[in-house]
Amino acid sequence: MLGLMQNRPLLISSLIEHANACHPGTEIVSRTVEGPIHRCTYGDIHRRSKQVANALTALGVEPGDRIATLAWNGYRHMELYFGVSGMGAVLHTINPRLFPEQIEYIVNHAEDQYLFFDLSFAPLVAKLAPAFRSVKGFVAMTDRAHMPAIDVPNLNCYEELVEAQSPEYAWPALDENTASSLCYTSGTTGHPKGVLYSHRSTVLHSFAVCAADGIGLGSAECALLVVPMFHVNAWGTPYAGAMCGARLVMPGPGLDGKSVYELMRDEKVTLALGVPTVWLMLFKHVDENRLAPKRELSLQRVVIGGSAAPQAMCEKFDSDFGAFVVHAWGMTEMSPLGTICNLLPKHASFTARQRLDVQKKQGRTIFGVELKIVDGEGRRLPHDGVAFGHLMARGPWVTSGYFGDSEALLDNEGYFDTGDVATIDADGYMQITDRSKDVIKSGGEWISSIDLENAAVGHPAVAEAAVIGVPHEKWQERPLLIVVPKQGHEVSHDELLAFLEGKVAKWWLPDDVVFVDELPHTATGKLQKLKLREQFRDYRLPERAA
C-alpha cells in the first residue's frame, strides 16, 4: 500500500521560490571585485536568477548543458546557482586556484558550453580560451563600464545580458534526479574527477545544513561564507540560506585577515565558515593590530572544514573571539557534509579541556550519511574509539561514480571509500587519523600525522606544521616534523620535541624536525603531502635516530 501524500519533486528552483515567498527582504551582502560593497535581497536574487535563465535560453543553452564559472563568492555567482540549475542546465564551478593545465582539462572534460568569469580571472580566461574546445562564448560578470579588454570569442557583459531579459520565467518541472551542478576534485590520483550532484541530493543536503544537529543555519544567523562557492558549492550554504532565510555575507576576493575581520565587524556576523588557512590569516591580523575581537565582533560560531582544525585554533577562537568552533568533515564526493561536531548534553558537565578533546574530533554523522570503518580486507571494525581503519560512507548525497568515468567506486554494500583512516567511538564521534596515503607505518603500527601536526601547532612559536613518513631500516617508516615558525619567533629542534612529550605516545615522537619558510598547499588550502614527500625523498634521518 502506498501513502496518499503529494509527490512534489525536490528542485533547486523550489528553494529560491521559497526564499522569495517567505523572506524576500533578507539581505545578501557582497564585497565586489570592482570594489564597493553590494547589497541585495533574496527577492532580488529570485528575480535576477529568472533573468539569467531567460538569458541562457536566448544563448541557445539546453537542459543538461554545462555552464562553467570562474568566480568568487558574490551575488552574481549566487544568481547563477539558481538560474543555471533551475532551468535544467548544470552549473560547473571551477576552482581558479588550480593549475592552468588542470582548468583546461576539466573544462574540456565537462564539455562546458559557456564560461562566466569574474574580472580577477580575465587574464587567465584570455590565456586559456584557445584551448577550450567546447566553449561557445564567455561572459564577464560585471557591467559595461568595467568590461575587460581581452581577446576572446563571443565575449558578453553579464549585466547587459541579464537586464535585457524579462524577470518572468516558469521553472521547468524537472525530475528531481536531474543533474544540477558539477564539481571536480583534485584529491584523487591522476586528472581531477567530476562529481555530479542532483537537485534531489542538493535539497536533501540543504536540510542537513539547516538541521540543529547539522550546521544549524537558520533565519537568526548572519553567515560569512569564507568557504569558496567554487569549493563544493560553498558547503551547500547558498542553497541552505535560501531554504532557511539566513542573511549571507560574501567576501568576494577579500580573503586576507583585514578584509575578513572588517566584514565580520561591520556586518555583525554570527557564524563564519572556512578552512584553517584563512583563520590563520585572521589571527595574524588580530595579533599584529592588537584587536579585541571578543568586544568588537558578534561572532558566536565558526565552522571549520577542509582539514583538521588544531586544538590551538579552537582554543584561540574561544578565548579571543568568544566563538565556539564546530568541526565538520566531508568531501567533494559527499556534497560535502558527512559529520558535524556538535556537543551532547552530557558534555555540559565536562571541563573545558575535556570539551576540547571532543571538539577536535570531526563529529557525528547527520541523518542521511552512514559510516563504517574497515580493515585492509574490508572487514568491519568496532566503533569503540580505539580501532581505526578505512572510512567508508554512503547516503543520498554521496557519489555513486565520477562523471564520464565507468570505474566502479562502491563496495558490495554500496559504501564509497573516502580515502581517510579514522576511528568512531561509541557515541558516534568520528575522528580522522590520517589520509590512507599519508598514514605512517612504523614497526607494524600506524602513527597519525594529523595528531602530530595538531600537537606541534599548539606551540606558541609554530605557525604551521606537517608530518610525513621517511624510510627507516628497522621500523619501515618514522615521522619527520616539518615546521614553519611564526614571524618574529624562534624555536629549536629540542624545544619542540620536549613540547610534544606527553601530548602524543612516546613512540610517535618525530625522529627529526626541519624548519622551512612555507609549506605547499593545494588549491583548497590543504597540505600537499605528495610534494613534501617528493621534496624530502632523499632525506636521511640523523644517526641518533636510526
C-alpha positions as CSV (number, residue, x, y, z in Angstrom):
1,M,0.0,0.0,0.0
2,L,1.3,3.4,-0.9
3,G,0.8,6.6,1.1
4,L,-1.5,9.3,0.0
5,M,1.0,12.2,0.1
6,Q,1.6,14.6,-2.7
7,N,4.7,13.8,-4.8
8,R,6.5,17.1,-5.3
9,P,10.0,17.0,-6.8
10,L,12.9,18.3,-4.7
11,L,14.2,21.0,-7.0
12,I,16.7,23.9,-6.5
13,S,14.2,26.3,-8.1
14,S,11.9,25.5,-5.2
15,L,14.5,26.8,-2.8
16,I,14.6,30.3,-4.4
17,E,10.9,30.3,-4.8
18,H,10.5,29.6,-1.1
19,A,13.0,32.4,-0.3
20,N,11.1,34.9,-2.4
21,A,7.8,33.9,-0.7
22,C,9.0,33.7,2.9
23,H,12.0,36.0,3.3
24,P,12.3,38.2,0.2
25,G,13.8,41.1,2.1
26,T,16.6,39.3,3.8
27,E,20.0,40.7,2.7
28,I,22.8,39.2,0.7
29,V,25.9,41.3,1.2
30,S,28.8,41.0,-1.3
31,R,32.3,42.5,-1.5
32,T,32.6,43.0,-5.2
33,V,35.7,42.6,-7.4
34,E,35.1,46.2,-8.6
35,G,35.4,47.4,-5.0
36,P,32.2,48.6,-3.4
37,I,30.0,46.5,-1.0
38,H,26.9,45.4,-2.8
39,R,23.6,44.8,-1.0
40,C,20.6,42.9,-2.4
41,T,17.9,40.6,-1.2
42,Y,16.6,37.0,-1.8
43,G,13.8,38.7,-3.7
44,D,16.4,40.3,-6.0
45,I,18.3,37.0,-6.4
46,H,14.9,35.4,-7.3
47,R,14.1,38.0,-10.0
48,R,17.6,38.1,-11.5
49,S,18.0,34.3,-11.5
50,K,14.9,34.1,-13.7
51,Q,16.5,36.7,-16.0
52,V,19.7,34.5,-16.0
53,A,17.5,31.5,-17.1
54,N,16.0,33.6,-19.9
55,A,19.4,34.9,-21.0
56,L,20.8,31.3,-21.2
57,T,17.8,30.3,-23.2
58,A,18.4,33.2,-25.6
59,L,22.0,32.0,-25.9
60,G,20.8,28.5,-27.0
61,V,21.6,26.7,-23.8
62,E,19.7,23.5,-23.4
63,P,18.9,21.2,-20.5
64,G,21.9,19.2,-19.5
65,D,24.4,21.7,-20.9
66,R,27.3,22.5,-18.6
67,I,27.8,26.2,-17.7
68,A,31.1,27.0,-16.1
69,T,32.1,29.7,-13.6
70,L,35.4,31.1,-12.6
71,A,34.1,33.4,-9.8
72,W,34.4,34.5,-6.2
73,N,31.7,34.5,-3.6
74,G,29.2,37.1,-4.6
75,Y,25.6,37.9,-5.6
76,R,26.1,37.3,-9.3
77,H,27.6,33.9,-8.6
78,M,24.5,33.2,-6.5
79,E,22.2,34.2,-9.3
80,L,23.9,31.6,-11.5
81,Y,23.5,29.0,-8.8
82,F,19.7,29.2,-9.1
83,G,19.3,30.4,-12.7
84,V,21.5,27.8,-14.4
85,S,20.3,24.7,-12.4
86,G,16.7,26.0,-12.2
87,M,16.4,25.9,-16.0
88,G,17.8,22.4,-16.2
89,A,21.4,23.1,-17.1
90,V,24.3,22.1,-15.0
91,L,26.4,24.7,-13.1
92,H,30.1,23.8,-13.2
93,T,32.0,25.8,-10.6
94,I,35.7,25.8,-11.4
95,N,38.4,26.3,-8.8
96,P,40.6,29.2,-10.2
97,R,43.5,28.2,-7.9
98,L,44.0,25.0,-9.9
99,F,47.0,24.9,-12.3
100,P,46.0,26.3,-15.7
101,E,46.6,22.8,-17.2
102,Q,44.0,21.4,-14.8
103,I,41.5,24.0,-15.6
104,E,42.0,23.4,-19.3
105,Y,41.5,19.6,-18.7
106,I,38.3,19.9,-16.7
107,V,36.6,22.5,-19.0
108,N,37.2,20.2,-21.9
109,H,36.3,17.1,-20.0
110,A,33.0,18.7,-18.8
111,E,32.3,20.0,-22.4
112,D,31.3,23.4,-21.0
113,Q,29.2,25.5,-23.4
114,Y,29.7,28.9,-21.8
115,L,32.0,30.3,-19.2
116,F,31.1,33.1,-16.8
117,F,34.1,34.8,-15.0
118,D,34.9,37.5,-12.5
119,L,37.2,40.3,-13.6
120,S,40.1,38.9,-11.4
121,F,40.3,35.9,-13.8
122,A,40.1,37.8,-17.1
123,P,43.9,37.3,-17.8
124,L,43.5,33.5,-17.1
125,V,40.5,33.3,-19.4
126,A,42.3,35.1,-22.2
127,K,45.2,32.7,-21.8
128,L,43.2,29.5,-21.8
129,A,40.3,30.4,-24.1
130,P,42.0,29.0,-27.3
131,A,42.4,25.6,-25.6
132,F,38.7,25.3,-24.6
133,R,37.2,23.1,-27.3
134,S,33.5,23.2,-26.5
135,V,33.1,26.8,-25.1
136,K,30.9,28.8,-27.4
137,G,31.2,32.1,-25.5
138,F,32.3,33.9,-22.4
139,V,30.5,36.2,-20.0
140,A,32.4,38.8,-17.9
141,M,30.5,39.1,-14.6
142,T,30.5,42.9,-14.5
143,D,28.8,46.0,-16.0
144,R,29.8,47.7,-19.3
145,A,32.0,50.3,-17.5
146,H,34.3,47.6,-16.2
147,M,34.4,45.2,-19.1
148,P,37.9,43.7,-19.6
149,A,39.9,44.4,-22.8
150,I,40.6,40.8,-23.6
151,D,40.6,39.0,-26.9
152,V,38.2,36.0,-26.5
153,P,35.4,34.9,-28.9
154,N,31.8,35.9,-28.2
155,L,32.5,38.0,-25.1
156,N,29.3,39.2,-23.3
157,C,28.7,41.6,-20.5
158,Y,26.8,39.9,-17.6
159,E,24.8,43.0,-16.6
160,E,23.7,43.7,-20.2
161,L,22.8,40.1,-20.7
162,V,20.7,39.9,-17.6
163,E,19.0,43.3,-17.8
164,A,17.9,42.7,-21.4
165,Q,15.7,39.8,-20.2
166,S,12.3,39.6,-18.6
167,P,12.0,38.5,-15.0
168,E,9.1,36.3,-15.9
169,Y,10.1,32.7,-16.2
170,A,8.4,29.4,-15.4
171,W,10.8,27.0,-13.9
172,P,10.5,23.6,-15.6
173,A,9.1,20.7,-13.6
174,L,12.3,18.6,-13.7
175,D,12.8,15.1,-12.4
176,E,14.4,15.6,-9.0
177,N,17.3,13.3,-10.0
178,T,18.2,15.6,-12.9
179,A,21.9,16.7,-12.7
180,S,22.2,20.2,-11.1
181,S,25.9,21.0,-10.6
182,L,29.3,19.7,-11.2
183,C,32.5,20.0,-9.1
184,Y,35.8,18.5,-9.9
185,T,38.0,17.2,-7.1
186,S,41.8,17.2,-7.3
187,G,42.1,15.0,-4.3
188,T,42.4,11.9,-6.4
189,T,45.3,10.4,-8.4
190,G,45.7,11.5,-12.0
191,H,43.4,14.1,-13.6
192,P,40.7,15.8,-11.5
193,K,37.5,13.9,-11.4
194,G,34.0,15.3,-11.7
195,V,31.3,14.8,-9.0
196,L,27.8,15.4,-10.5
197,Y,25.2,16.4,-8.0
198,S,21.4,16.2,-8.5
199,H,18.5,18.5,-7.5
200,R,17.4,15.9,-5.0
201,S,20.8,15.4,-3.4
202,T,21.3,19.2,-3.1
203,V,17.9,19.8,-1.4
204,L,18.4,17.0,1.0
205,H,21.9,18.2,1.8
206,S,20.4,21.7,2.5
207,F,18.1,20.2,5.1
208,A,21.2,18.8,6.8
209,V,22.9,22.2,6.8
210,C,19.9,23.8,8.4
211,A,19.3,21.0,11.0
212,A,20.0,21.8,14.6
213,D,22.4,18.9,14.9
214,G,23.9,19.8,11.5
215,I,25.4,23.2,10.9
216,G,22.3,24.8,12.4
217,L,21.9,27.5,9.8
218,G,18.8,29.5,10.4
219,S,17.0,32.8,9.9
220,A,18.6,34.3,13.0
221,E,22.1,33.8,11.6
222,C,24.3,36.2,9.7
223,A,26.7,33.8,8.0
224,L,30.0,34.8,6.4
225,L,30.8,32.4,3.6
226,V,34.6,32.4,3.6
227,V,34.5,28.9,2.1
228,P,34.5,29.5,-1.7
229,M,31.5,29.0,-3.9
230,F,33.8,27.1,-6.2
231,H,34.7,24.6,-3.5
232,V,31.9,22.1,-3.2
233,N,29.2,24.8,-3.6
234,A,30.4,26.7,-0.5
235,W,29.5,23.6,1.5
236,G,25.9,24.0,0.3
237,T,25.3,27.2,2.2
238,P,23.8,29.3,-0.6
239,Y,21.1,26.7,-1.1
240,A,20.6,26.3,2.6
241,G,20.4,30.0,3.1
242,A,17.6,30.2,0.6
243,M,15.9,27.4,2.5
244,C,16.0,29.0,5.9
245,G,16.4,32.7,5.3
246,A,19.8,33.3,6.8
247,R,21.5,36.6,6.0
248,L,24.6,35.8,3.9
249,V,27.8,37.8,3.6
250,M,30.1,37.1,0.7
251,P,33.7,38.2,0.9
252,G,34.5,38.2,-2.9
253,P,38.3,38.2,-3.4
254,G,39.0,39.8,0.0
255,L,40.1,36.8,2.0
256,D,43.0,38.5,3.8
257,G,42.8,38.9,7.5
258,K,42.0,42.6,7.5
259,S,39.1,42.2,4.9
260,V,37.6,39.2,6.7
261,Y,37.8,41.0,10.1
262,E,36.1,44.1,8.8
263,L,33.2,42.2,7.2
264,M,32.7,40.3,10.5
265,R,32.7,43.5,12.4
266,D,30.7,45.7,10.1
267,E,28.0,43.1,9.1
268,K,27.7,41.7,12.7
269,V,28.5,38.2,11.5
270,T,27.4,35.5,13.9
271,L,28.5,32.4,12.0
272,A,31.6,32.0,9.8
273,L,32.6,29.0,7.6
274,G,36.0,28.4,6.2
275,V,39.2,26.3,6.1
276,P,42.0,26.6,8.7
277,T,44.4,28.6,6.4
278,V,42.0,31.5,6.2
279,W,41.6,31.6,10.0
280,L,45.4,31.7,10.4
281,M,45.5,34.9,8.3
282,L,42.7,36.3,10.5
283,F,44.6,35.5,13.7
284,K,47.7,37.2,12.3
285,H,45.8,40.4,11.6
286,V,44.2,40.4,15.0
287,D,47.5,39.8,16.8
288,E,49.6,42.3,14.8
289,N,47.0,45.0,15.3
290,R,46.2,44.1,18.9
291,L,42.5,44.0,18.2
292,A,39.8,42.9,20.6
293,P,37.5,40.6,18.6
294,K,35.5,39.4,21.7
295,R,34.5,43.0,22.2
296,E,34.2,44.2,18.6
297,L,32.6,41.2,16.9
298,S,29.3,39.4,17.2
299,L,30.8,36.1,16.2
300,Q,29.3,33.1,18.0
301,R,30.3,30.0,16.0
302,V,33.0,29.1,13.4
303,V,32.5,26.0,11.2
304,I,35.9,24.6,10.2
305,G,36.3,22.0,7.5
306,G,38.7,21.2,4.6
307,S,41.4,19.9,7.0
308,A,41.6,19.2,10.7
309,A,41.5,22.3,13.0
310,P,44.3,22.2,15.5
311,Q,43.3,22.3,19.2
312,A,45.2,25.6,19.5
313,M,42.8,27.2,16.9
314,C,39.7,26.0,18.8
315,E,41.2,27.5,22.0
316,K,42.0,30.8,20.4
317,F,38.6,31.3,18.9
318,D,37.1,30.5,22.3
319,S,39.5,32.7,24.4
320,D,40.0,35.7,22.0
321,F,36.8,35.7,20.0
322,G,34.2,34.1,22.3
323,A,33.3,31.8,19.5
324,F,32.7,28.1,19.5
325,V,34.4,26.0,16.8
326,V,32.2,23.4,15.1
327,H,34.4,20.9,13.4
328,A,32.9,19.5,10.1
329,W,34.1,16.8,7.8
330,G,33.2,15.8,4.3
331,M,34.5,15.8,0.8
332,T,33.5,16.8,-2.7
333,E,32.1,13.3,-3.3
334,M,29.8,13.9,-0.3
335,S,28.3,17.3,-1.3
336,P,30.3,17.7,1.2
337,L,28.8,17.2,4.7
338,G,29.4,13.9,6.4
339,T,29.8,14.7,10.1
340,I,29.4,17.7,12.4
341,C,31.0,18.0,15.8
342,N,28.2,19.4,18.0
343,L,28.4,18.6,21.7
344,L,25.9,16.3,23.5
345,P,24.0,17.2,26.7
346,K,26.4,15.1,28.8
347,H,29.3,17.3,27.7
348,A,27.9,20.2,29.7
349,S,29.5,18.8,32.8
350,F,32.9,18.3,31.1
351,T,35.8,20.6,31.9
352,A,37.0,22.9,29.2
353,R,39.9,20.6,28.4
354,Q,37.6,17.6,28.1
355,R,35.2,19.5,25.8
356,L,38.2,20.4,23.6
357,D,39.1,16.8,23.3
358,V,35.6,16.2,21.9
359,Q,35.7,19.3,19.8
360,K,38.8,18.4,17.9
361,K,37.0,15.3,16.5
362,Q,35.3,15.5,13.2
363,G,31.9,14.8,14.8
364,R,28.9,12.6,14.4
365,T,27.0,11.7,11.2
366,I,24.0,13.7,10.3
367,F,20.9,11.8,9.2
368,G,21.4,10.8,5.6
369,V,25.0,9.7,6.0
370,E,26.1,6.2,7.1
371,L,29.7,5.5,8.0
372,K,31.7,2.4,8.7
373,I,35.4,1.6,9.2
374,V,37.0,-1.5,7.7
375,D,40.4,-3.2,7.8
376,G,42.6,-3.9,4.8
377,E,40.4,-7.0,4.0
378,G,37.1,-5.0,4.1
379,R,36.0,-6.4,7.4
380,R,34.0,-4.1,9.6
381,L,35.8,-2.8,12.7
382,P,34.2,-1.9,16.1
383,H,33.0,1.7,16.9
384,D,35.0,1.8,20.2
385,G,37.1,4.8,19.6
386,V,40.2,2.7,19.5
387,A,40.1,0.6,16.3
388,F,40.9,2.6,13.3
389,G,40.5,1.7,9.7
390,H,39.5,2.8,6.2
391,L,36.5,5.2,6.4
392,M,33.6,4.3,4.1
393,A,30.4,6.3,3.5
394,R,27.0,6.0,1.8
395,G,23.9,8.2,1.6
396,P,21.6,10.1,-0.8
397,W,24.2,12.9,-1.3
398,V,27.2,10.6,-1.6
399,T,28.5,10.0,-5.1
400,S,28.0,6.7,-6.8
401,G,30.6,7.4,-9.6
402,Y,32.6,10.0,-11.3
403,F,31.3,12.0,-14.3
404,G,32.4,10.4,-17.6
405,D,34.2,7.6,-15.7
406,S,32.9,4.0,-15.7
407,E,35.1,2.8,-12.8
408,A,33.1,1.1,-10.1
409,L,33.5,3.1,-6.8
410,L,31.3,1.3,-4.3
411,D,31.8,-1.8,-2.3
412,N,29.2,-4.6,-2.1
413,E,27.2,-2.7,0.5
414,G,27.1,0.5,-1.5
415,Y,29.8,2.3,0.5
416,F,32.3,4.8,-1.0
417,D,35.9,4.6,0.1
418,T,36.7,8.2,1.4
419,G,40.5,7.6,1.4
420,D,40.6,8.6,5.1
421,V,41.7,6.5,8.1
422,A,39.5,7.1,11.1
423,T,38.1,5.9,14.4
424,I,34.5,6.0,15.5
425,D,33.6,5.9,19.2
426,A,30.5,4.6,21.0
427,D,28.7,8.0,20.8
428,G,29.3,8.0,17.1
429,Y,32.0,10.7,17.1
430,M,34.4,10.1,14.1
431,Q,38.0,11.3,14.2
432,I,40.2,11.3,11.1
433,T,43.6,9.9,12.0
434,D,45.1,10.3,8.5
435,R,44.6,10.0,4.8
436,S,45.2,6.4,3.7
437,K,48.2,7.6,1.6
438,D,49.6,9.7,4.5
439,V,49.4,7.4,7.5
440,I,52.9,6.5,8.8
441,K,53.5,2.8,9.2
442,S,56.2,2.2,11.9
443,G,57.0,-1.2,13.1
444,G,53.7,-2.6,12.1
445,E,51.8,0.1,13.9
446,W,50.1,3.3,12.5
447,I,51.1,6.8,13.5
448,S,48.7,9.7,12.8
449,S,50.4,12.5,11.1
450,I,47.3,14.7,11.8
451,D,47.6,14.3,15.6
452,L,51.3,15.1,15.5
453,E,50.7,18.2,13.3
454,N,47.9,19.5,15.6
455,A,50.1,18.9,18.7
456,A,53.0,20.8,17.1
457,V,50.8,23.8,16.1
458,G,49.9,24.1,19.8
459,H,53.4,25.5,20.4
460,P,53.2,29.4,20.5
461,A,56.1,29.8,18.1
462,V,54.7,27.4,15.4
463,A,52.6,28.9,12.6
464,E,52.1,25.6,10.6
465,A,53.4,22.1,10.7
466,A,53.4,19.0,8.5
467,V,54.4,15.4,9.3
468,I,55.5,12.8,6.7
469,G,57.0,9.4,7.0
470,V,60.6,8.8,5.9
471,P,62.2,5.4,5.3
472,H,63.8,3.7,8.3
473,E,65.8,0.5,8.1
474,K,64.4,-1.0,11.3
475,W,60.9,0.5,11.6
476,Q,60.0,0.8,7.9
477,E,59.0,4.5,8.4
478,R,59.5,7.2,11.0
479,P,57.8,10.6,11.3
480,L,59.6,13.8,10.2
481,L,58.2,17.0,11.5
482,I,58.4,20.0,9.1
483,V,57.7,23.4,10.7
484,V,57.0,26.9,9.6
485,P,57.9,29.2,12.6
486,K,55.7,32.3,13.3
487,Q,57.2,35.5,12.1
488,G,59.5,37.0,14.7
489,H,59.6,33.8,16.8
490,E,62.3,31.2,17.3
491,V,62.0,27.7,18.3
492,S,64.6,24.9,18.4
493,H,64.5,21.2,17.5
494,D,64.9,20.1,21.1
495,E,62.4,22.6,22.4
496,L,59.7,21.3,20.0
497,L,60.3,17.6,20.9
498,A,60.2,18.4,24.6
499,F,56.9,20.3,24.0
500,L,55.4,17.2,22.3
501,E,56.3,14.8,25.1
502,G,53.2,13.8,27.0
503,K,51.0,15.1,24.2
504,V,51.4,12.0,22.0
505,A,52.6,8.5,22.5
506,K,56.3,8.4,23.1
507,W,57.0,6.1,20.1
508,W,55.1,8.6,18.0
509,L,57.6,11.4,18.7
510,P,59.3,12.6,15.4
511,D,62.8,11.4,14.8
512,D,63.8,14.8,13.4
513,V,62.5,18.4,12.9
514,V,63.1,20.5,9.8
515,F,62.3,24.2,9.6
516,V,61.1,25.8,6.4
517,D,59.7,29.2,5.2
518,E,56.5,27.8,3.9
519,L,54.6,24.6,3.2
520,P,53.0,23.6,-0.1
521,H,49.1,23.7,-0.3
522,T,46.5,22.6,-2.7
523,A,44.1,25.0,-4.4
524,T,41.7,24.4,-1.5
525,G,44.2,25.1,1.3
526,K,45.1,21.5,2.2
527,L,48.7,20.5,2.8
528,Q,50.3,18.8,-0.2
529,K,51.9,15.8,1.4
530,L,52.8,14.4,-2.0
531,K,55.0,17.4,-2.8
532,L,56.6,17.2,0.7
533,R,57.4,13.5,0.2
534,E,59.0,14.4,-3.2
535,Q,60.9,17.2,-1.6
536,F,62.3,15.0,1.2
537,R,62.5,11.7,-0.7
538,D,66.3,11.6,-0.3
539,Y,66.2,12.8,3.3
540,R,68.1,10.7,5.8
541,L,67.3,10.7,9.5
542,P,70.2,11.7,11.8
543,E,72.4,8.9,13.2
544,R,71.0,9.1,16.7
545,A,67.5,8.4,15.4
546,A,68.5,5.5,13.1
